[in-house]
Amino acid sequence: MLLQTMITIIGIFVLFFFTITRLFAFYGVGAEWYGVYMAFYAFIMLSLVILPKKIPALVEPVLSMPQKSNFSAGDDASVMSNLT
């Protein structure tokens, strides 16, 4: 992630939290009511900044492999005939 993008995200995040806490303080809502939610959003924002955005090259070939099934249409018929 680019440094400018990271600084922008962190700046918006700080501004958002400051605004929300000031609004709640104005209406008389204590931090014990919204603190858990703010901690959750802080965790989400921290994850957005820290975790990688792309899949590593070591994992890509595994995800792009075609799925190969070991069963055929005849297998379903044999199972169904044994049930009746």
Residue frames as a rotation matrix with the C-alpha (Angstrom) as fourth column:
MET 1
0.591 0.807 0.000 0.00
0.807 -0.591 0.000 0.00
0.000 0.000 -1.000 0.00
LEU 2
-0.043 -0.584 0.810 1.29
0.499 -0.715 -0.489 3.43
0.865 0.383 0.322 -0.83
LEU 3
-0.706 -0.324 -0.630 2.36
0.707 -0.282 -0.648 5.66
0.032 -0.903 0.428 2.02
GLN 4
-0.902 0.407 0.144 -0.01
-0.384 -0.909 0.161 8.45
0.197 0.090 0.976 0.91
THR 5
-0.091 0.909 -0.407 -2.94
-0.254 0.374 0.892 6.05
0.963 0.185 0.197 0.90
MET 6
-0.132 -0.023 -0.991 -2.04
0.792 0.598 -0.119 4.72
0.596 -0.801 -0.060 4.35
ILE 7
-0.931 -0.233 -0.281 -1.72
0.356 -0.755 -0.550 8.25
-0.084 -0.612 0.786 5.76
THR 8
-0.652 0.753 0.088 -5.07
-0.558 -0.555 0.617 9.21
0.513 0.353 0.782 4.23
ILE 9
0.058 0.684 -0.727 -6.81
0.165 0.712 0.683 6.15
0.985 -0.159 -0.072 5.68
ILE 10
-0.374 -0.267 -0.888 -5.35
0.893 0.154 -0.423 6.76
0.249 -0.951 0.181 9.13
GLY 11
-1.000 -0.012 0.023 -6.28
0.007 -0.981 -0.192 10.47
0.025 -0.192 0.981 8.94
ILE 12
-0.330 0.942 -0.055 -9.89
-0.508 -0.129 0.852 9.75
0.795 0.309 0.521 8.00
PHE 13
0.028 0.272 -0.962 -10.04
0.540 0.806 0.243 7.11
0.841 -0.526 -0.125 10.71
VAL 14
-0.713 -0.357 -0.603 -8.81
0.701 -0.347 -0.623 9.55
0.013 -0.867 0.498 13.40
LEU 15
-0.900 0.420 0.119 -11.18
-0.391 -0.896 0.209 12.26
0.194 0.142 0.971 12.20
PHE 16
-0.122 0.880 -0.458 -14.10
-0.187 0.433 0.882 9.80
0.975 0.194 0.112 12.22
PHE 17
-0.100 0.037 -0.994 -13.36
0.820 0.570 -0.061 8.64
0.564 -0.821 -0.088 15.76
PHE 18
-0.927 -0.263 -0.269 -12.89
0.370 -0.769 -0.522 12.16
-0.070 -0.583 0.809 17.06
THR 19
-0.686 0.720 0.103 -16.19
-0.539 -0.598 0.593 13.26
0.488 0.352 0.799 15.53
ILE 20
0.039 0.734 -0.678 -18.12
0.102 0.672 0.733 10.26
0.994 -0.098 -0.049 16.82
THR 21
-0.338 -0.211 -0.917 -16.75
0.889 0.248 -0.385 10.58
0.309 -0.945 0.104 20.36
ARG 22
-0.998 -0.009 -0.061 -17.55
0.027 -0.956 -0.293 14.32
-0.055 -0.295 0.954 20.43
LEU 23
-0.405 0.912 -0.069 -21.11
-0.495 -0.155 0.855 13.66
0.769 0.380 0.514 19.20
PHE 24
0.097 0.422 -0.901 -21.67
0.503 0.761 0.410 11.00
0.859 -0.493 -0.138 21.84
ALA 25
-0.676 -0.395 -0.622 -20.21
0.735 -0.308 -0.604 13.27
0.046 -0.866 0.498 24.54
PHE 26
-0.901 0.379 0.213 -22.55
-0.330 -0.915 0.233 16.07
0.283 0.140 0.949 23.44
TYR 27
0.009 0.972 -0.237 -25.58
-0.486 0.211 0.848 13.80
0.874 0.107 0.474 23.79
GLY 28
0.112 0.006 0.994 -24.38
-0.994 -0.005 0.112 12.44
0.005 -1.000 0.006 27.13
VAL 29
0.941 0.142 -0.307 -23.53
-0.177 0.980 -0.087 8.92
0.289 0.136 0.948 25.99
GLY 30
0.505 -0.773 0.384 -20.61
-0.645 -0.042 0.763 7.46
-0.573 -0.633 -0.520 27.93
ALA 31
-0.193 -0.715 -0.672 -17.67
-0.965 0.264 -0.004 5.56
0.180 0.648 -0.740 26.49
GLU 32
-0.705 -0.050 0.707 -18.87
-0.360 0.884 -0.297 2.38
-0.610 -0.464 -0.642 28.20
TRP 33
0.348 0.916 0.199 -21.74
-0.163 0.268 -0.950 2.26
-0.923 0.298 0.242 25.70
TYR 34
0.954 0.069 -0.292 -19.81
-0.290 -0.029 -0.956 2.68
-0.075 0.997 -0.008 22.47
GLY 35
0.204 -0.972 0.117 -16.27
-0.856 -0.119 0.503 1.67
-0.475 -0.203 -0.856 23.46
VAL 36
-0.087 -0.202 0.975 -16.56
0.090 0.974 0.210 -1.93
-0.992 0.106 -0.066 22.27
TYR 37
0.768 0.435 0.471 -17.85
0.502 0.049 -0.864 -0.85
-0.398 0.899 -0.180 18.86
MET 38
0.817 -0.530 -0.227 -15.06
-0.575 -0.775 -0.260 1.68
-0.038 0.343 -0.939 18.49
ALA 39
-0.064 -0.858 0.510 -12.49
-0.629 0.432 0.647 -0.98
-0.775 -0.280 -0.567 19.39
PHE 40
0.237 0.230 0.944 -13.99
0.475 0.820 -0.318 -3.27
-0.848 0.524 0.085 16.74
TYR 41
0.978 0.136 0.158 -13.76
0.205 -0.483 -0.851 -0.55
-0.040 0.865 -0.500 14.07
ALA 42
0.476 -0.879 -0.033 -10.19
-0.826 -0.460 0.325 0.19
-0.301 -0.127 -0.945 15.19
PHE 43
-0.100 -0.464 0.880 -9.37
-0.115 0.884 0.453 -3.50
-0.988 -0.056 -0.142 14.70
ILE 44
0.615 0.395 0.682 -10.91
0.614 0.302 -0.729 -3.44
-0.494 0.868 -0.056 11.20
MET 45
0.958 -0.271 -0.097 -8.96
-0.281 -0.811 -0.513 -0.32
0.060 0.519 -0.853 10.22
LEU 46
0.169 -0.936 0.309 -5.73
-0.772 0.069 0.632 -1.75
-0.613 -0.345 -0.711 11.61
SER 47
0.080 -0.066 0.995 -6.33
0.314 0.949 0.037 -4.93
-0.946 0.309 0.097 9.60
LEU 48
0.905 0.303 0.299 -6.89
0.376 -0.238 -0.896 -2.90
-0.200 0.923 -0.329 6.44
VAL 49
0.735 -0.670 -0.102 -3.59
-0.678 -0.726 -0.114 -1.11
0.003 0.153 -0.988 6.92
ILE 50
-0.025 -0.838 0.546 -1.45
-0.778 0.359 0.515 -4.07
-0.627 -0.412 -0.661 8.00
LEU 51
0.163 0.112 0.980 -2.70
0.168 0.976 -0.140 -7.12
-0.972 0.187 0.141 6.09
PRO 52
-0.838 -0.542 -0.058 -1.58
0.013 -0.127 0.992 -7.67
-0.545 0.831 0.113 2.48
LYS 53
0.000 0.859 -0.512 -3.94
-0.688 -0.372 -0.623 -6.84
-0.726 0.352 0.591 -0.36
LYS 54
0.210 -0.005 -0.978 -2.67
-0.905 0.377 -0.197 -9.41
0.369 0.926 0.075 -2.86
ILE 55
0.962 0.075 0.263 -2.39
-0.158 0.938 0.308 -13.18
-0.224 -0.338 0.914 -2.69
PRO 56
0.110 -0.994 -0.001 1.26
-0.630 -0.070 0.774 -14.25
-0.769 -0.085 -0.634 -2.42
ALA 57
0.030 -0.177 -0.984 2.81
-0.974 0.216 -0.069 -15.93
0.225 0.960 -0.166 -5.46
LEU 58
-0.910 -0.412 0.051 3.24
-0.411 0.876 -0.252 -19.19
0.059 -0.250 -0.966 -3.53
VAL 59
-0.506 0.798 0.327 -0.51
0.017 0.388 -0.922 -19.52
-0.863 -0.461 -0.209 -3.03
GLU 60
-0.090 0.533 -0.842 -1.74
-0.834 -0.502 -0.229 -18.42
-0.544 0.682 0.489 -6.48
PRO 61
-0.627 -0.141 -0.766 -0.97
-0.666 0.607 0.434 -21.65
0.403 0.782 -0.475 -8.40
VAL 62
-0.953 0.301 -0.035 -2.86
0.271 0.794 -0.544 -23.71
-0.136 -0.528 -0.839 -5.82
LEU 63
-0.312 0.886 -0.344 -5.96
-0.052 -0.377 -0.925 -21.52
-0.949 -0.270 0.164 -6.11
SER 64
-0.014 0.306 -0.952 -5.94
-0.909 -0.401 -0.115 -21.52
-0.417 0.864 0.284 -9.91
MET 65
-0.948 -0.315 0.050 -5.69
-0.275 0.886 0.372 -25.32
-0.161 0.339 -0.927 -10.33
PRO 66
-0.256 0.904 -0.342 -8.78
-0.705 0.067 0.706 -26.89
0.661 0.422 0.621 -11.92
GLN 67
-0.151 0.312 0.938 -10.91
-0.863 0.422 -0.279 -28.95
-0.483 -0.851 0.206 -9.60
LYS 68
-0.557 -0.095 -0.825 -10.70
-0.580 0.756 0.305 -32.63
0.595 0.648 -0.476 -10.43
SER 69
0.240 0.739 0.629 -13.50
-0.960 0.276 0.042 -34.88
-0.143 -0.614 0.776 -9.29
ASN 70
-0.831 -0.539 0.135 -12.96
-0.533 0.842 0.083 -38.57
-0.159 -0.003 -0.987 -8.54
PHE 71
-0.353 0.799 0.487 -16.62
0.161 0.565 -0.810 -39.41
-0.922 -0.207 -0.328 -9.11
SER 72
-0.991 0.126 -0.039 -18.59
-0.055 -0.129 0.990 -39.96
0.120 0.984 0.135 -12.29
ALA 73
-0.309 0.950 0.043 -22.29
-0.928 -0.311 0.203 -39.85
0.207 0.023 0.978 -13.09
GLY 74
0.043 0.295 -0.954 -22.39
-0.223 0.934 0.279 -43.65
0.974 0.201 0.106 -12.92
ASP 75
-0.850 -0.409 -0.332 -21.36
0.233 0.274 -0.933 -43.55
0.473 -0.870 -0.137 -9.28
ASP 76
-0.706 0.660 0.259 -24.55
-0.686 -0.546 -0.480 -41.71
-0.175 -0.516 0.838 -8.34
ALA 77
0.137 0.790 -0.597 -26.68
-0.834 0.418 0.361 -44.29
0.535 0.448 0.716 -10.14
SER 78
-0.238 -0.272 -0.932 -24.99
0.129 0.943 -0.308 -47.19
0.963 -0.193 -0.189 -8.36
VAL 79
-0.995 -0.099 0.011 -25.47
0.009 -0.196 -0.981 -45.56
0.099 -0.976 0.196 -4.97
MET 80
-0.409 0.911 0.045 -29.14
-0.906 -0.400 -0.137 -44.85
-0.107 -0.097 0.990 -5.67
SER 81
0.133 0.480 -0.867 -29.78
-0.571 0.752 0.329 -48.41
0.810 0.452 0.374 -6.88
ASN 82
-0.601 -0.416 -0.682 -28.30
0.293 0.679 -0.673 -49.81
0.744 -0.604 -0.286 -3.66
LEU 83
-0.923 0.283 0.262 -30.62
-0.379 -0.535 -0.755 -47.65
-0.073 -0.796 0.600 -1.57
THR 84
-0.067 0.987 -0.144 -33.82
-0.997 -0.060 0.050 -49.08
0.041 0.147 0.988 -3.05
